[in-house]
Amino acid sequence: MGSLEKPAFVESTYLAPLIAGALAGISVDVALYPLDTLKTRLQSEQGFHKAGGFRGVYKGLLTVATTSMPTTALFFMSYEATKKLGEPLVAPQYAPLVHSAAACVAEVLACVIRVPTEIAKQRKQTYVGSDKKSSIRILVQAYRTEGIRRGVYRGFFSTVARDLPFSFLELPLWEFLKTQVRRHNGGDITSFQSAVCGAVAGALAAAATTPLDLAKTRIMLAEHCAHTTKLRIKPVLRSIYAEAGVRGLFAGVAPRLTAFMAGGFVFFGVYDYSKLLVNNYMGS
């Protein structure tokens, strides 16, 4: 992969992150989808084997593939735009706070697309019946039986609560590691080095936020339930802790950490390299 030395021309605030984010999203989702399926089944209340075990690990891939591009495109476009607005307003030592704030804004916007996708994907991953269920059918059924907020957007706040801390940790850590590499590399960084920084940042953030991811998974996999108070993060985590202790709260941490380490490498490497190519093309 090539060098990420900043080109002489002014880079695009919107178009480059939009295209690069879309390419990064589809690359990492398609490559690492089986690990995500195994993680979801490990976290399922019905148990790994009853949720499908190692069978059909690509269930729901089409849903993710068709929505990952707009989701990650929106995320990075929002992140880069917010970062560019905030960085000139603060001293360099406060840049990580700007990166954290930009990541939070981007995550909330991306969740508008991500949550319905996750609902369809995870219910498909754990469905073991004989009838074929398309993602659209799953979402229509969720809407008819539970409505928009408790059906199609079930787990929205738990997803935001999981993803905000994740991005709050991952993006500033990625930017910090890249800054350190540049400092020891004459101000330059290659896309491979950026990918390694992304792998480290992704792994650390993924491990730290596993309990929140577990709660989100349990909430999304729950079918229609009259006791809606049980479908909140605190009661879910309390119930899991009572059943399995601290070990239960970190169910699925190994595949999650592995997936995000590999995913961070692919995601940030493809993103930075694609952004460089777009900027070079626009400046030619």
Secondary structure, DSSP 8 states (H G I E B T S, - for coil): --B----SS---SSHHHHHHHHHHHHHHHHHHHHHHHHHHHHH-TT-TTTTTTTS-TTTTHHHHHHHHHHHHHHHHHHHHHHHHHHGGGS-GGGHHHHHHHHHHHHHHHHHHHHHHHHHHHHHHHT--SSS---HHHHHHHHHHHHHIIIIITTTHHHHHHHHHHHHHHHHHHHHHHHHHHHHTTTT--BHHHHHHHHHHHHHHHHHHTHHHHHHHHHHHH--S-S-GGGSSHHHHHHHHHHHHHHHHHTTTHHHHHHHHHHHHHHHHHHHHHHHHHHHHHHH-
